[in-house]
Amino acid sequence: MLPQQHQKITTRGVRGMILARLDTGPSAWLSDIVMRVTSDQAVENYAWLGGAPALREFIGGRTPAELAENSFTISNKDYEGSILIKSKDMRRDKLGMITVRVNQLADRANDHPAKLVSGLILAAESSLCYDGQYFFDTDHAEGKSGAQSNDITSGATTPAAPTVAEFSKAVMSGIQQMYTLKDDQGEPMNQSATEFQVQVPVTFMAVALEAVTALLGDGGKSQTIPALKGKFTITVVPNPRLTWTTKFAIFRTDEAAKPFILQEEDIPDVVALGEGSEFEQLNKEQLFGIDWTGNVGYGYWQFGVLVTFT
């Protein structure tokens, strides 16, 4: 006697599969570089305040500093993804096929914020952030900061194929540059930074991993700065959506503020036009969809540095 096949698949069961998959959450690297903001309206206004003043000796009373204010907005957008499942397949217990399609739909929804943020990273050399400059730029300036750059170069014999030593040097150059960045009060922004994320195109994945191991590990051939071990955490993220051939980006991840904003009006909502619905009766199909409303935007440029091999 053959073992009993799967029980009949129900609309509720498919919806449950989608919700369970959505609970696995977005790409792990995303939370390290985005500030999550819950939105309750079509457009959110962000009033970014300048840095607080450094302490001074108490002589002649208090001298409160006026905070510089920069305002910008992020508008929510509606996104959706849907699949159709034939009613006869639901009746015939095609669980394996349906599970694959349902999981793919949920995975796409989970990955959507990472896709949007990857687009911001790619466009950061030509997109304005809160200070009116491009996010990655060579001439940022706010208040008492002086001229600053978070868009630097590093030498490589073959820019599209840097060596491990060249990549190690470039990573340290990026972190070093981040340490020089100041707020509008002229105070260092990153003096306590110890955790960083290195976003690379897939073509740089192997050399980046080897370079970071060489910097921080025990067995690297060119353990450039052994003193860094235990001091810094550097995570390499190969991002297939980055189409760069000679560039990578470094982001600080241990600050409450982040380089990007993820604005969400609500958690993904599951839509099901299932068994017995008018749609199912007319089309002999059931529709399952996921809706997401939100958007992304640029946050603190001081927590990111672009490095280009030259």
Contacts in CASP RR format, 6 or more apart in sequence:
PFRMAT RR
TARGET T0000
AUTHOR 0000-0000-0000
METHOD contacts of the structure
MODEL  1
MLPQQHQKITTRGVRGMILARLDTGPSAWLSDIVMRVTSDQAVENYAWLG
GAPALREFIGGRTPAELAENSFTISNKDYEGSILIKSKDMRRDKLGMITV
RVNQLADRANDHPAKLVSGLILAAESSLCYDGQYFFDTDHAEGKSGAQSN
DITSGATTPAAPTVAEFSKAVMSGIQQMYTLKDDQGEPMNQSATEFQVQV
PVTFMAVALEAVTALLGDGGKSQTIPALKGKFTITVVPNPRLTWTTKFAI
FRTDEAAKPFILQEEDIPDVVALGEGSEFEQLNKEQLFGIDWTGNVGYGY
WQFGVLVTFT
5 93 0 8 1.000
6 93 0 8 1.000
6 95 0 8 1.000
7 93 0 8 1.000
8 90 0 8 1.000
8 91 0 8 1.000
8 93 0 8 1.000
9 90 0 8 1.000
9 93 0 8 1.000
9 94 0 8 1.000
9 95 0 8 1.000
9 98 0 8 1.000
10 90 0 8 1.000
10 275 0 8 1.000
11 90 0 8 1.000
11 272 0 8 1.000
11 274 0 8 1.000
11 275 0 8 1.000
11 286 0 8 1.000
14 85 0 8 1.000
14 90 0 8 1.000
14 98 0 8 1.000
14 102 0 8 1.000
14 272 0 8 1.000
14 286 0 8 1.000
14 288 0 8 1.000
15 270 0 8 1.000
15 272 0 8 1.000
15 288 0 8 1.000
16 270 0 8 1.000
17 99 0 8 1.000
17 102 0 8 1.000
17 103 0 8 1.000
17 106 0 8 1.000
18 102 0 8 1.000
18 105 0 8 1.000
18 106 0 8 1.000
18 270 0 8 1.000
18 288 0 8 1.000
18 289 0 8 1.000
18 290 0 8 1.000
19 270 0 8 1.000
21 102 0 8 1.000
21 103 0 8 1.000
21 106 0 8 1.000
21 107 0 8 1.000
21 110 0 8 1.000
22 106 0 8 1.000
22 109 0 8 1.000
22 110 0 8 1.000
22 267 0 8 1.000
22 268 0 8 1.000
22 270 0 8 1.000
22 290 0 8 1.000
24 106 0 8 1.000
24 110 0 8 1.000
25 110 0 8 1.000
26 110 0 8 1.000
26 111 0 8 1.000
26 112 0 8 1.000
26 113 0 8 1.000
26 114 0 8 1.000
27 110 0 8 1.000
27 111 0 8 1.000
27 114 0 8 1.000
29 114 0 8 1.000
29 197 0 8 1.000
29 199 0 8 1.000
29 235 0 8 1.000
29 237 0 8 1.000
30 113 0 8 1.000
30 114 0 8 1.000
30 117 0 8 1.000
30 262 0 8 1.000
32 197 0 8 1.000
32 235 0 8 1.000
32 251 0 8 1.000
32 253 0 8 1.000
32 258 0 8 1.000
33 117 0 8 1.000
33 197 0 8 1.000
33 251 0 8 1.000
33 253 0 8 1.000
33 258 0 8 1.000
33 259 0 8 1.000
33 260 0 8 1.000
33 303 0 8 1.000
34 113 0 8 1.000
34 117 0 8 1.000
34 258 0 8 1.000
34 259 0 8 1.000
34 260 0 8 1.000
34 261 0 8 1.000
34 262 0 8 1.000
34 296 0 8 1.000
35 257 0 8 1.000
35 258 0 8 1.000
35 260 0 8 1.000
35 261 0 8 1.000
35 262 0 8 1.000
35 299 0 8 1.000
36 262 0 8 1.000
36 264 0 8 1.000
37 44 0 8 1.000
37 261 0 8 1.000
37 262 0 8 1.000
37 263 0 8 1.000
37 264 0 8 1.000
38 264 0 8 1.000
38 265 0 8 1.000
39 76 0 8 1.000
39 263 0 8 1.000
39 264 0 8 1.000
39 265 0 8 1.000
39 293 0 8 1.000
39 294 0 8 1.000
40 265 0 8 1.000
41 76 0 8 1.000
42 75 0 8 1.000
42 76 0 8 1.000
43 73 0 8 1.000
43 74 0 8 1.000
43 75 0 8 1.000
43 76 0 8 1.000
44 73 0 8 1.000
44 74 0 8 1.000
44 76 0 8 1.000
44 263 0 8 1.000
45 71 0 8 1.000
45 72 0 8 1.000
45 73 0 8 1.000
46 71 0 8 1.000
46 72 0 8 1.000
46 73 0 8 1.000
46 74 0 8 1.000
46 130 0 8 1.000
46 261 0 8 1.000
47 69 0 8 1.000
47 70 0 8 1.000
47 71 0 8 1.000
48 69 0 8 1.000
48 70 0 8 1.000
48 71 0 8 1.000
48 72 0 8 1.000
48 130 0 8 1.000
48 299 0 8 1.000
49 67 0 8 1.000
49 68 0 8 1.000
49 69 0 8 1.000
50 67 0 8 1.000
50 68 0 8 1.000
50 69 0 8 1.000
50 70 0 8 1.000
50 142 0 8 1.000
50 183 0 8 1.000
50 184 0 8 1.000
50 185 0 8 1.000
51 67 0 8 1.000
51 68 0 8 1.000
51 183 0 8 1.000
51 184 0 8 1.000
51 185 0 8 1.000
51 187 0 8 1.000
52 65 0 8 1.000
52 67 0 8 1.000
52 185 0 8 1.000
53 65 0 8 1.000
53 185 0 8 1.000
53 187 0 8 1.000
54 185 0 8 1.000
54 187 0 8 1.000
56 63 0 8 1.000
65 185 0 8 1.000
68 142 0 8 1.000
68 143 0 8 1.000
68 184 0 8 1.000
70 130 0 8 1.000
70 131 0 8 1.000
72 130 0 8 1.000
74 261 0 8 1.000
74 263 0 8 1.000
74 295 0 8 1.000
74 296 0 8 1.000
74 297 0 8 1.000
75 295 0 8 1.000
76 263 0 8 1.000
76 265 0 8 1.000
76 293 0 8 1.000
76 294 0 8 1.000
76 295 0 8 1.000
77 293 0 8 1.000
77 294 0 8 1.000
77 295 0 8 1.000
78 291 0 8 1.000
78 292 0 8 1.000
78 293 0 8 1.000
78 294 0 8 1.000
79 112 0 8 1.000
79 291 0 8 1.000
79 292 0 8 1.000
79 293 0 8 1.000
79 294 0 8 1.000
80 289 0 8 1.000
80 290 0 8 1.000
80 291 0 8 1.000
80 292 0 8 1.000
81 105 0 8 1.000
81 108 0 8 1.000
81 109 0 8 1.000
81 289 0 8 1.000
81 290 0 8 1.000
81 291 0 8 1.000
82 105 0 8 1.000
82 271 0 8 1.000
82 287 0 8 1.000
82 288 0 8 1.000
82 289 0 8 1.000
82 290 0 8 1.000
83 101 0 8 1.000
83 102 0 8 1.000
83 105 0 8 1.000
83 287 0 8 1.000
83 288 0 8 1.000
83 289 0 8 1.000
84 283 0 8 1.000
84 285 0 8 1.000
84 286 0 8 1.000
84 287 0 8 1.000
85 98 0 8 1.000
85 101 0 8 1.000
85 285 0 8 1.000
85 286 0 8 1.000
85 288 0 8 1.000
86 284 0 8 1.000
86 285 0 8 1.000
86 286 0 8 1.000
87 275 0 8 1.000
87 280 0 8 1.000
87 284 0 8 1.000
87 285 0 8 1.000
87 286 0 8 1.000
88 284 0 8 1.000
89 97 0 8 1.000
89 98 0 8 1.000
90 98 0 8 1.000
90 275 0 8 1.000
90 286 0 8 1.000
102 288 0 8 1.000
105 288 0 8 1.000
105 289 0 8 1.000
105 290 0 8 1.000
106 290 0 8 1.000
108 290 0 8 1.000
109 268 0 8 1.000
109 290 0 8 1.000
109 292 0 8 1.000
112 292 0 8 1.000
113 262 0 8 1.000
113 264 0 8 1.000
113 296 0 8 1.000
114 241 0 8 1.000
115 241 0 8 1.000
116 262 0 8 1.000
116 295 0 8 1.000
116 296 0 8 1.000
117 260 0 8 1.000
117 262 0 8 1.000
117 296 0 8 1.000
118 239 0 8 1.000
118 241 0 8 1.000
118 242 0 8 1.000
119 241 0 8 1.000
120 127 0 8 1.000
120 135 0 8 1.000
120 260 0 8 1.000
120 296 0 8 1.000
120 297 0 8 1.000
120 298 0 8 1.000
121 199 0 8 1.000
121 239 0 8 1.000
121 242 0 8 1.000
121 249 0 8 1.000
122 241 0 8 1.000
122 242 0 8 1.000
122 243 0 8 1.000
122 244 0 8 1.000
124 134 0 8 1.000
124 135 0 8 1.000
124 136 0 8 1.000
124 249 0 8 1.000
124 298 0 8 1.000
124 306 0 8 1.000
125 134 0 8 1.000
125 135 0 8 1.000
125 136 0 8 1.000
125 137 0 8 1.000
125 151 0 8 1.000
125 306 0 8 1.000
126 134 0 8 1.000
127 134 0 8 1.000
127 135 0 8 1.000
127 298 0 8 1.000
128 134 0 8 1.000
128 135 0 8 1.000
128 298 0 8 1.000
129 135 0 8 1.000
129 298 0 8 1.000
129 299 0 8 1.000
129 301 0 8 1.000
130 298 0 8 1.000
130 299 0 8 1.000
130 301 0 8 1.000
131 140 0 8 1.000
131 141 0 8 1.000
131 142 0 8 1.000
131 301 0 8 1.000
133 139 0 8 1.000
133 140 0 8 1.000
133 301 0 8 1.000
134 151 0 8 1.000
135 259 0 8 1.000
135 298 0 8 1.000
135 301 0 8 1.000
136 150 0 8 1.000
136 151 0 8 1.000
136 249 0 8 1.000
136 301 0 8 1.000
136 304 0 8 1.000
136 305 0 8 1.000
136 306 0 8 1.000
137 149 0 8 1.000
137 150 0 8 1.000
137 151 0 8 1.000
137 301 0 8 1.000
138 149 0 8 1.000
138 151 0 8 1.000
139 147 0 8 1.000
139 148 0 8 1.000
139 149 0 8 1.000
140 147 0 8 1.000
140 148 0 8 1.000
140 149 0 8 1.000
140 150 0 8 1.000
140 301 0 8 1.000
141 147 0 8 1.000
141 148 0 8 1.000
142 183 0 8 1.000
142 184 0 8 1.000
143 184 0 8 1.000
143 185 0 8 1.000
143 186 0 8 1.000
144 182 0 8 1.000
144 184 0 8 1.000
144 185 0 8 1.000
144 186 0 8 1.000
145 181 0 8 1.000
145 182 0 8 1.000
145 183 0 8 1.000
145 184 0 8 1.000
145 186 0 8 1.000
146 182 0 8 1.000
146 186 0 8 1.000
148 180 0 8 1.000
148 181 0 8 1.000
148 182 0 8 1.000
149 177 0 8 1.000
150 177 0 8 1.000
150 178 0 8 1.000
150 181 0 8 1.000
150 301 0 8 1.000
150 302 0 8 1.000
150 304 0 8 1.000
150 305 0 8 1.000
150 306 0 8 1.000
151 305 0 8 1.000
151 306 0 8 1.000
151 308 0 8 1.000
152 173 0 8 1.000
152 174 0 8 1.000
152 177 0 8 1.000
152 305 0 8 1.000
152 306 0 8 1.000
152 307 0 8 1.000
152 308 0 8 1.000
153 307 0 8 1.000
153 308 0 8 1.000
153 309 0 8 1.000
153 310 0 8 1.000
154 166 0 8 1.000
154 169 0 8 1.000
154 170 0 8 1.000
154 173 0 8 1.000
154 174 0 8 1.000
154 307 0 8 1.000
154 308 0 8 1.000
154 309 0 8 1.000
154 310 0 8 1.000
155 162 0 8 1.000
155 166 0 8 1.000
155 169 0 8 1.000
155 170 0 8 1.000
155 309 0 8 1.000
155 310 0 8 1.000
156 162 0 8 1.000
156 163 0 8 1.000
156 166 0 8 1.000
156 170 0 8 1.000
156 246 0 8 1.000
156 309 0 8 1.000
156 310 0 8 1.000
157 163 0 8 1.000
157 166 0 8 1.000
159 245 0 8 1.000
159 246 0 8 1.000
159 308 0 8 1.000
159 309 0 8 1.000
159 310 0 8 1.000
160 203 0 8 1.000
160 245 0 8 1.000
160 246 0 8 1.000
160 309 0 8 1.000
161 207 0 8 1.000
162 170 0 8 1.000
162 204 0 8 1.000
162 207 0 8 1.000
162 309 0 8 1.000
163 207 0 8 1.000
164 207 0 8 1.000
164 210 0 8 1.000
164 211 0 8 1.000
164 214 0 8 1.000
164 221 0 8 1.000
164 222 0 8 1.000
165 211 0 8 1.000
165 214 0 8 1.000
165 222 0 8 1.000
165 224 0 8 1.000
166 309 0 8 1.000
167 204 0 8 1.000
167 207 0 8 1.000
167 208 0 8 1.000
167 210 0 8 1.000
167 211 0 8 1.000
168 211 0 8 1.000
168 212 0 8 1.000
168 214 0 8 1.000
168 215 0 8 1.000
168 222 0 8 1.000
168 224 0 8 1.000
169 224 0 8 1.000
170 248 0 8 1.000
170 307 0 8 1.000
170 309 0 8 1.000
171 198 0 8 1.000
171 208 0 8 1.000
171 211 0 8 1.000
171 212 0 8 1.000
171 215 0 8 1.000
171 234 0 8 1.000
171 250 0 8 1.000
171 307 0 8 1.000
172 215 0 8 1.000
172 224 0 8 1.000
172 225 0 8 1.000
173 307 0 8 1.000
174 250 0 8 1.000
174 305 0 8 1.000
174 307 0 8 1.000
175 193 0 8 1.000
175 196 0 8 1.000
175 232 0 8 1.000
175 250 0 8 1.000
175 305 0 8 1.000
177 305 0 8 1.000
178 190 0 8 1.000
178 193 0 8 1.000
178 196 0 8 1.000
178 250 0 8 1.000
178 252 0 8 1.000
178 302 0 8 1.000
178 303 0 8 1.000
178 304 0 8 1.000
178 305 0 8 1.000
179 188 0 8 1.000
179 190 0 8 1.000
179 191 0 8 1.000
179 193 0 8 1.000
180 188 0 8 1.000
181 188 0 8 1.000
181 189 0 8 1.000
181 190 0 8 1.000
181 302 0 8 1.000
182 188 0 8 1.000
182 189 0 8 1.000
183 189 0 8 1.000
183 302 0 8 1.000
189 300 0 8 1.000
189 302 0 8 1.000
189 303 0 8 1.000
190 252 0 8 1.000
190 302 0 8 1.000
190 303 0 8 1.000
192 254 0 8 1.000
193 252 0 8 1.000
193 254 0 8 1.000
193 255 0 8 1.000
194 231 0 8 1.000
194 232 0 8 1.000
194 233 0 8 1.000
194 254 0 8 1.000
195 232 0 8 1.000
195 233 0 8 1.000
195 234 0 8 1.000
195 235 0 8 1.000
195 252 0 8 1.000
195 253 0 8 1.000
195 254 0 8 1.000
196 232 0 8 1.000
196 233 0 8 1.000
196 234 0 8 1.000
196 235 0 8 1.000
196 250 0 8 1.000
196 251 0 8 1.000
196 252 0 8 1.000
196 253 0 8 1.000
197 234 0 8 1.000
197 235 0 8 1.000
197 237 0 8 1.000
197 250 0 8 1.000
197 251 0 8 1.000
197 253 0 8 1.000
198 208 0 8 1.000
198 212 0 8 1.000
198 234 0 8 1.000
198 235 0 8 1.000
198 236 0 8 1.000
198 237 0 8 1.000
198 248 0 8 1.000
198 249 0 8 1.000
198 250 0 8 1.000
199 237 0 8 1.000
199 239 0 8 1.000
199 242 0 8 1.000
199 248 0 8 1.000
199 249 0 8 1.000
199 250 0 8 1.000
199 251 0 8 1.000
200 208 0 8 1.000
200 236 0 8 1.000
200 237 0 8 1.000
200 238 0 8 1.000
200 239 0 8 1.000
200 242 0 8 1.000
200 248 0 8 1.000
201 238 0 8 1.000
201 239 0 8 1.000
201 240 0 8 1.000
201 242 0 8 1.000
201 243 0 8 1.000
201 244 0 8 1.000
201 245 0 8 1.000
201 247 0 8 1.000
201 248 0 8 1.000
202 238 0 8 1.000
202 239 0 8 1.000
202 240 0 8 1.000
202 242 0 8 1.000
203 245 0 8 1.000
204 238 0 8 1.000
204 248 0 8 1.000
205 236 0 8 1.000
205 238 0 8 1.000
208 236 0 8 1.000
208 238 0 8 1.000
208 248 0 8 1.000
209 236 0 8 1.000
210 220 0 8 1.000
212 234 0 8 1.000
212 236 0 8 1.000
213 219 0 8 1.000
213 220 0 8 1.000
214 220 0 8 1.000
214 221 0 8 1.000
214 222 0 8 1.000
214 223 0 8 1.000
214 224 0 8 1.000
215 223 0 8 1.000
215 224 0 8 1.000
215 225 0 8 1.000
215 228 0 8 1.000
215 234 0 8 1.000
216 228 0 8 1.000
216 229 0 8 1.000
216 230 0 8 1.000
216 232 0 8 1.000
216 234 0 8 1.000
217 223 0 8 1.000
217 229 0 8 1.000
218 229 0 8 1.000
235 253 0 8 1.000
246 308 0 8 1.000
246 309 0 8 1.000
246 310 0 8 1.000
247 306 0 8 1.000
247 307 0 8 1.000
247 308 0 8 1.000
247 309 0 8 1.000
248 306 0 8 1.000
248 307 0 8 1.000
249 304 0 8 1.000
249 305 0 8 1.000
249 306 0 8 1.000
249 307 0 8 1.000
250 304 0 8 1.000
250 305 0 8 1.000
250 307 0 8 1.000
251 259 0 8 1.000
251 303 0 8 1.000
251 304 0 8 1.000
252 259 0 8 1.000
252 303 0 8 1.000
252 304 0 8 1.000
255 300 0 8 1.000
255 303 0 8 1.000
257 299 0 8 1.000
257 300 0 8 1.000
257 303 0 8 1.000
258 299 0 8 1.000
258 300 0 8 1.000
258 303 0 8 1.000
259 298 0 8 1.000
259 299 0 8 1.000
259 300 0 8 1.000
259 301 0 8 1.000
259 303 0 8 1.000
259 304 0 8 1.000
260 296 0 8 1.000
260 297 0 8 1.000
260 298 0 8 1.000
260 299 0 8 1.000
261 296 0 8 1.000
261 297 0 8 1.000
261 298 0 8 1.000
261 299 0 8 1.000
262 296 0 8 1.000
263 294 0 8 1.000
263 295 0 8 1.000
263 296 0 8 1.000
263 297 0 8 1.000
264 292 0 8 1.000
264 293 0 8 1.000
264 294 0 8 1.000
265 293 0 8 1.000
265 294 0 8 1.000
266 292 0 8 1.000
266 293 0 8 1.000
268 290 0 8 1.000
268 291 0 8 1.000
268 292 0 8 1.000
269 290 0 8 1.000
269 291 0 8 1.000
269 292 0 8 1.000
270 288 0 8 1.000
270 289 0 8 1.000
270 290 0 8 1.000
271 287 0 8 1.000
271 288 0 8 1.000
271 289 0 8 1.000
271 290 0 8 1.000
271 291 0 8 1.000
272 286 0 8 1.000
272 287 0 8 1.000
272 288 0 8 1.000
272 289 0 8 1.000
273 279 0 8 1.000
273 280 0 8 1.000
273 286 0 8 1.000
273 287 0 8 1.000
273 288 0 8 1.000
274 280 0 8 1.000
274 286 0 8 1.000
274 287 0 8 1.000
274 288 0 8 1.000
275 286 0 8 1.000
277 286 0 8 1.000
279 285 0 8 1.000
279 286 0 8 1.000
279 287 0 8 1.000
280 286 0 8 1.000
END
